[in-house]
Amino acid sequence: MKTKKLFKKYSLNTYARCGPTFVKGKGSWLWDDKGNRYLDLFPGWGVSILGHSHPKVAQVMGEQAKKLIHLPNNLYFKEQALLAEEIAKKSFPSKVFFANSGAEAVEGAIKFSRLFGKGKRYEIISMKNSFHGRTFGALSATAQKKYNEPFKPILPGFKVAEFNNFESFKKKVTPKTVAVILELIQGEGGINIANKGYIRKLKEFCKKKNILIIIDEVQTGMGRTAKLFCYQNYQLVPDLLILSKGLGAGVPISALVVNKEIADIIKPGMHASTFGGSPFVTKVSREVFKIIEKDKLLENVQEEGSYLLKRLYTFKEKFSFIKEVRGIGLMIGLELKIKSFPIFLECLKNKLVINSTHDNVLRIMPALNVNRLQLDKGIKILEGVLDKFKTE
Ligand SMILES: Cc1ncc(COP(=O)(O)O)c(C=O)c1O
């Protein structure tokens, strides 16, 4: 049976799949089963930060697979310890828990925050239009009706403040507030960037009230914004940091990074994950850090991201249905006055993969090693597609 028919018959209908059937990828390119080549400027939904099937990553995968794939977390193995060291040294004084997905790491952050609150403080404030995942705690922190409405009631203890609005946040704080969780650039929410002044006020206030700051960098982490972690663009050190997506450049891994004060209250048995941080995924992830450094990818993100943003700004003049173009590094959104999904579909027809989010935002998140020629090609295809949606 053909792939699409198999999906229809046997896979649960949780995804709105579209486009051709892909069979192969290399760097920023993808091939379908008819041999057509596509430019992928949204590889792996932000996961494939080194592009598809990076040769060095594939090599390390092969070597590690032959050596040791999985061990339970009651035994010692060096791959996980070395990755924890790498993350702690590159972020802030911390200890690391490994899991498999963004949502799973968010769950850990919720649990450890509540532990920190000692049963007296348990409320967590999240931001309107945030996205933290689909498991129940993460879903309860996700302040977008379309995701959690069908599954109500959400968990108790979650409150929602307006993003980039310090007064709104302050109003939600009660003596029971233990933590605030936020993305510094809301991804699924439409590439909304936190203001520096807002973050400064939030930080000072939280410090005074002993409220933990959980920064969800599932999308923004691992060089996406030209800093290894997006919080490094701000004068901020999180209490808990959540990484996933690009952390494994394709292998399922997430990390919950917690400061020493929180680390000190965590005891064996309080939390666990069978697959979390296996020798296989942690070895691959360490290679990702090495490649980012060796290939100077943060510099590439800075240079190519500025170029892409500059070129896309000019679209705003040309197409009156573009409301705003915004982004940092290689995380860019075009907010439209019209629906973005048909434009995404038309790009796909024209062999360009980007993304449509939040109804009216086109999201572009290329691999960190994307080059100028590829960006120029993508910009040209996108421009041609946008031309078709012009009404005047
Ligand atoms: C900021 C953010 N947090 C959490 C998640 C959930 O990650 P996962 O789908 O791996 O559970 C996502 C997924 O897109 C995300 O963008």
The ligand as an SDF file (V2000), in Angstrom:
LIG
                    3D

 16 16  0  0  0  0  0  0  0  0999 V2000
    8.8780   26.1910   23.2710 C   0  0  0  0  0  0  0  0  0  0  0  0
    8.4140   24.7600   23.2310 C   0  0  0  0  0  0  0  0  0  0  0  0
    8.3160   24.0740   24.3750 N   0  0  0  0  0  0  0  0  0  0  0  0
    7.9370   22.7860   24.3950 C   0  0  0  0  0  0  0  0  0  0  0  0
    7.6320   22.1230   23.2290 C   0  0  0  0  0  0  0  0  0  0  0  0
    7.2100   20.6910   23.2640 C   0  0  0  0  0  0  0  0  0  0  0  0
    8.1900   19.8770   22.7480 O   0  0  0  0  0  0  0  0  0  0  0  0
    7.8670   18.3580   22.3310 P   0  0  0  0  0  0  0  0  0  0  0  0
    6.9660   18.4110   21.1380 O   0  0  0  0  0  0  0  0  0  0  0  0
    9.2120   17.7830   22.0320 O   0  0  0  0  0  0  0  0  0  0  0  0
    7.2290   17.7240   23.4990 O   0  0  0  0  0  0  0  0  0  0  0  0
    7.7440   22.7980   21.9970 C   0  0  0  0  0  0  0  0  0  0  0  0
    7.4250   22.1160   20.7340 C   0  0  0  0  0  0  0  0  0  0  0  0
    7.3290   22.6800   19.6720 O   0  0  0  0  0  0  0  0  0  0  0  0
    8.1470   24.1510   21.9990 C   0  0  0  0  0  0  0  0  0  0  0  0
    8.2590   24.8440   20.8760 O   0  0  0  0  0  0  0  0  0  0  0  0
  1  2  1  0
  2  3  1  0
  2 15  2  0
  3  4  2  0
  4  5  1  0
  5  6  1  0
  5 12  2  0
  6  7  1  0
  7  8  1  0
  8  9  2  0
  8 10  1  0
  8 11  1  0
 12 13  1  0
 12 15  1  0
 13 14  2  0
 15 16  1  0
M  END
$$$$
